[in-house]
Every structure is written in C-alpha cells, then in structure tokens.
Amino acid sequence: MKALSLAAWFAYGLTTVALALGITWGLYARADYGYPFWYDALDVGPHIDEYAPLNRYHRRDFQYLDAAEHQALFHDIRVAVHDGGRGLAALSYRDRQGRDIPLLRHAEVLHLQDVAHLIDLGRWALLVAAVLWLPLAWARAARPPPGWRARALVAVTPLLAMVGWLVVAGPTAVFYRFHIWLFPAEHEWFFYWQDSLMSTLMKAPVLFGGIAVVLVGGTLVLTPLLYRGGLALVRRARR
C-alpha cells in the first residue's frame, strides 16, 4: 500500500511538473522567449557588431541591421522551428546594396530542423501529460500521501544528482552533453560566432541560460498551483 501511495504521488507530481514546464514553454515561446528583453540585457547588439564582420561564410553587413531587424529575424526563426522547420532555408536579410543574403547555412538549417523535431516531440509529451493529469490526481487523492522521508528520497535524490553534475562539470559541459544526446551525430550543432549568424544573433549559449532561468522560474510557480488545483478538482468531483 505504501509503495502504491508513493508511486501515485510520484507519477502525479512528475506529470504536474511536465505540464507546468510545457505551459511555461508554450507561453514564453509566444513571446519570442523574451528576445527583445535579452537583446538589451545581454548586449546582443554590441556582440553582433563585434562578430558579424568576422563571419567566414560571406554573410556581409549583418551588423548594419538595426535592433528591430535583428529581433524580427529571431522571431522568424522562432516561428519556423515551431512550424516543423518550414521556411528556415528561405530566411534572409538585405545588405547595404539591397541584395538578399541567406541568413542560415545548410548546417544551421539542419540543426534548427532537429530543434523543430524536438519541439514536436515536446508537444506530444505535453498532450500526454494533460491527458494523464486528472486521472493521476484521482489516483493520488484516493490514497494517503506517503511519508515525508519517502517523498524526499524519491524527489530530492535525482535533483541533487543533477545539481552535483552541474557543479562538477559546469553548465556549459552539461549543455553540450545534452546536445550530444539529443541531436544526430552526423549533424553539426556547435557553431562558432564567426561561422554562424544564427549563433551570433542568439549570442549562444548565453541567451539559452537566460531562457532556462525563466522556464525554471515559471515551472516552479505553476507546479504547486497545478498540483493543488488538480487535487481540488478531484475532491470536488468526488463529493
């Protein structure tokens, strides 16, 4: 019985976290991941001014675009990767002579299509979490909660393992390791700023750190609300 109570609590809690993360991700994506804010906060403009002229693939004059144009290009990338990667190869900007310059190299297009595939998988995971949320809340409410020691062991152990990995290896190494696990080995995913306007535009991976902070913060706020909300709905339905 204790094992069933612990399993029900863990499954419901994990599903709630996944749902909270998915909702936060979806809302933040609609806001272009806060890129206009990060553009100023992370000094992306000066970063582009420094590295865009060094581009080794003849993507000229990118530094002469203004902030609004840079942000519009990021928006276009965001829209494309949330639409299965369609339109990525067609993205371009105009140089000072008015010529259309392709924004992305083939390797960058392939990488962003891989990102689009992961986003599609994430949508399916969010759908599964949404379908399971109330049934698991029902299963959790039908049993007494497990003791705090059991909950701490199950919940805190993997969290401490992740924190320990981050401390020992460093955030950059962990970031790269996830890329190795998630993306096809034959596809390039690491791009120097001098080789990639995409990487320069995003000041990668610095921008991703800021985005991750917002996603974690939103998930931490939504998780207890969804957890208590699901149980409240179940208790009301059982009356």
C-alpha positions as CSV (number, residue, x, y, z in Angstrom):
1,M,0.0,0.0,0.0
2,K,2.8,2.4,0.9
3,A,4.5,1.6,-2.4
4,L,1.3,2.4,-4.3
5,S,0.8,5.6,-2.5
6,L,4.4,6.6,-3.3
7,A,4.0,5.6,-6.9
8,A,0.8,7.6,-7.3
9,W,2.3,10.6,-5.6
10,F,5.5,10.5,-7.8
11,A,3.6,9.9,-11.0
12,Y,1.2,12.8,-10.4
13,G,4.0,15.1,-9.3
14,L,6.1,14.3,-12.3
15,T,3.2,14.8,-14.7
16,T,2.4,18.1,-13.0
17,V,6.0,19.3,-13.4
18,A,5.9,18.3,-17.1
19,L,2.6,20.1,-17.6
20,A,3.9,23.2,-15.8
21,L,7.1,23.2,-17.9
22,G,5.1,22.7,-21.1
23,I,2.7,25.6,-20.3
24,T,5.6,27.9,-19.4
25,W,7.5,26.9,-22.6
26,G,4.4,27.5,-24.8
27,L,3.6,30.9,-23.3
28,Y,7.3,32.0,-23.4
29,A,7.6,30.9,-27.0
30,R,4.7,33.1,-28.0
31,A,6.7,36.0,-26.6
32,D,9.7,35.0,-28.7
33,Y,11.4,33.7,-25.5
34,G,11.7,37.3,-24.3
35,Y,14.3,38.0,-27.0
36,P,13.7,41.8,-27.1
37,F,14.5,42.0,-23.4
38,W,17.5,39.7,-23.6
39,Y,18.7,41.6,-26.7
40,D,19.4,44.6,-24.4
41,A,20.1,42.8,-21.2
42,L,22.8,40.6,-22.7
43,D,24.2,43.3,-25.0
44,V,23.4,41.3,-28.1
45,G,23.7,44.4,-30.3
46,P,27.4,45.1,-29.5
47,H,28.0,41.4,-29.7
48,I,26.7,41.3,-33.3
49,D,28.7,44.5,-34.1
50,E,31.9,42.6,-33.0
51,Y,31.4,39.2,-34.5
52,A,29.2,39.7,-37.6
53,P,32.0,41.4,-39.6
54,L,34.2,38.3,-38.9
55,N,31.8,35.9,-40.5
56,R,33.8,33.4,-42.6
57,Y,30.9,32.5,-44.9
58,H,30.5,35.9,-46.6
59,R,27.4,36.9,-44.7
60,R,28.1,40.6,-45.1
61,D,26.6,43.7,-43.4
62,F,24.6,41.9,-40.8
63,Q,25.9,44.3,-38.2
64,Y,24.3,47.3,-40.1
65,L,20.8,46.0,-39.4
66,D,19.1,47.7,-36.5
67,A,17.8,46.1,-33.3
68,A,14.2,45.8,-34.7
69,E,15.5,43.9,-37.8
70,H,17.6,41.6,-35.6
71,Q,14.6,40.9,-33.4
72,A,12.4,40.3,-36.4
73,L,14.8,37.7,-37.8
74,F,14.8,35.9,-34.4
75,H,11.0,36.0,-34.5
76,D,11.1,34.4,-38.0
77,I,13.4,31.6,-36.7
78,R,11.1,31.0,-33.7
79,V,8.1,30.8,-35.9
80,A,9.8,28.4,-38.3
81,V,11.1,26.0,-35.7
82,H,7.6,25.9,-34.1
83,D,6.2,25.0,-37.5
84,G,8.2,21.9,-38.2
85,G,11.2,23.9,-39.6
86,R,9.3,25.1,-42.6
87,G,10.7,28.3,-44.2
88,L,14.1,28.2,-42.5
89,A,16.1,28.0,-45.7
90,A,14.3,31.0,-47.1
91,L,15.1,33.4,-44.3
92,S,17.3,36.3,-45.5
93,Y,18.3,39.9,-44.8
94,R,19.4,42.7,-47.1
95,D,22.9,44.0,-47.2
96,R,23.8,47.7,-47.8
97,Q,23.4,47.2,-51.6
98,G,19.9,45.9,-51.2
99,R,20.9,42.3,-52.1
100,D,19.1,39.4,-50.3
101,I,21.6,37.4,-48.2
102,P,20.6,34.0,-46.9
103,L,20.6,34.1,-43.1
104,L,21.4,30.4,-42.5
105,R,23.9,28.0,-43.9
106,H,22.7,24.4,-44.7
107,A,24.2,23.1,-41.5
108,E,22.3,25.6,-39.5
109,V,19.1,24.8,-41.2
110,L,19.6,21.1,-40.4
111,H,20.2,21.9,-36.8
112,L,17.1,24.1,-36.5
113,Q,15.1,21.3,-38.2
114,D,16.4,19.0,-35.5
115,V,15.2,21.5,-32.9
116,A,11.8,21.7,-34.6
117,H,11.6,17.9,-34.3
118,L,12.3,18.0,-30.6
119,I,9.7,20.7,-30.1
120,D,7.1,18.5,-31.9
121,L,8.0,15.6,-29.6
122,G,7.6,18.0,-26.7
123,R,4.1,18.9,-27.8
124,W,3.2,15.2,-27.8
125,A,4.7,14.9,-24.3
126,L,2.6,17.8,-23.1
127,L,-0.5,16.3,-24.6
128,V,0.2,13.0,-22.8
129,A,0.8,14.9,-19.5
130,A,-2.5,16.9,-20.0
131,V,-4.5,13.6,-20.6
132,L,-2.9,11.9,-17.6
133,W,-3.1,14.8,-15.2
134,L,-6.6,14.4,-13.7
135,P,-6.6,10.5,-13.7
136,L,-3.3,10.6,-11.8
137,A,-4.7,13.3,-9.5
138,W,-7.6,10.9,-8.8
139,A,-5.2,8.1,-8.1
140,R,-3.2,10.4,-5.8
141,A,-6.3,11.6,-3.9
142,A,-7.6,8.0,-3.4
143,R,-4.6,7.1,-1.2
144,P,-3.0,8.7,1.8
145,P,0.2,10.7,1.0
146,P,3.4,8.9,1.5
147,G,5.7,9.9,4.4
148,W,8.0,12.9,4.0
149,R,11.1,10.7,4.2
150,A,10.0,8.6,1.2
151,R,8.9,11.7,-0.7
152,A,12.3,13.4,0.0
153,L,14.2,10.3,-1.1
154,V,12.4,10.0,-4.4
155,A,12.2,13.6,-5.2
156,V,15.4,15.1,-3.9
157,T,17.9,12.3,-4.9
158,P,17.7,13.0,-8.7
159,L,17.6,16.7,-8.1
160,L,20.8,16.6,-6.0
161,A,22.4,14.4,-8.7
162,M,21.6,17.0,-11.3
163,V,22.9,19.8,-9.2
164,G,26.0,17.9,-8.4
165,W,26.6,17.3,-12.1
166,L,26.2,21.0,-12.8
167,V,28.6,22.0,-10.1
168,V,31.3,19.4,-11.0
169,A,31.1,19.6,-14.8
170,G,29.8,23.2,-15.2
171,P,26.7,24.4,-17.0
172,T,28.5,24.6,-20.4
173,A,29.6,21.0,-20.3
174,V,26.1,19.9,-19.3
175,F,24.6,22.0,-22.1
176,Y,27.0,20.3,-24.6
177,R,26.3,16.9,-23.3
178,F,22.6,17.2,-23.8
179,H,23.2,18.3,-27.3
180,I,25.3,15.2,-27.9
181,W,22.5,13.0,-26.6
182,L,19.6,14.8,-28.3
183,F,20.9,15.6,-31.8
184,P,22.0,13.3,-34.6
185,A,25.8,12.7,-34.5
186,E,26.1,13.5,-38.2
187,H,24.5,16.9,-37.8
188,E,26.5,19.9,-36.7
189,W,25.2,21.6,-33.6
190,F,28.2,23.7,-32.4
191,F,28.7,26.9,-34.3
192,Y,31.4,29.5,-33.6
193,W,30.1,33.1,-33.7
194,Q,32.5,33.8,-36.6
195,D,30.8,31.0,-38.6
196,S,27.2,31.4,-37.9
197,L,24.9,34.4,-37.9
198,M,22.3,32.3,-36.1
199,S,24.8,31.8,-33.2
200,T,25.8,35.4,-33.3
201,L,22.2,36.6,-33.3
202,M,21.4,34.4,-30.3
203,K,24.7,35.0,-28.5
204,A,24.6,31.3,-28.0
205,P,24.8,29.8,-25.4
206,V,24.4,32.9,-23.2
207,L,20.9,33.6,-24.4
208,F,19.8,30.0,-23.6
209,G,20.9,30.4,-20.0
210,G,18.6,33.4,-19.6
211,I,15.7,31.5,-21.2
212,A,16.4,28.5,-19.0
213,V,16.1,30.7,-15.9
214,V,12.7,31.9,-17.0
215,L,11.5,28.4,-17.8
216,V,12.6,27.1,-14.4
217,G,11.0,30.0,-12.6
218,G,7.7,29.6,-14.4
219,T,7.7,25.9,-13.8
220,L,8.4,26.4,-10.1
221,V,5.5,28.9,-9.9
222,L,3.0,26.8,-11.9
223,T,3.8,23.3,-10.4
224,P,2.3,23.8,-6.9
225,L,-0.7,25.7,-8.4
226,L,-1.4,22.8,-10.8
227,Y,-0.7,20.2,-8.2
228,R,-3.2,21.7,-5.7
229,G,-5.6,22.6,-8.5
230,G,-5.8,19.0,-9.8
231,L,-6.5,17.6,-6.3
232,A,-9.1,20.3,-5.6
233,L,-10.9,19.4,-8.9
234,V,-10.9,15.7,-8.0
235,R,-12.1,16.2,-4.5
236,R,-15.0,18.4,-5.8
237,A,-15.9,15.7,-8.3
238,R,-15.9,13.0,-5.7
239,R,-18.4,14.8,-3.4
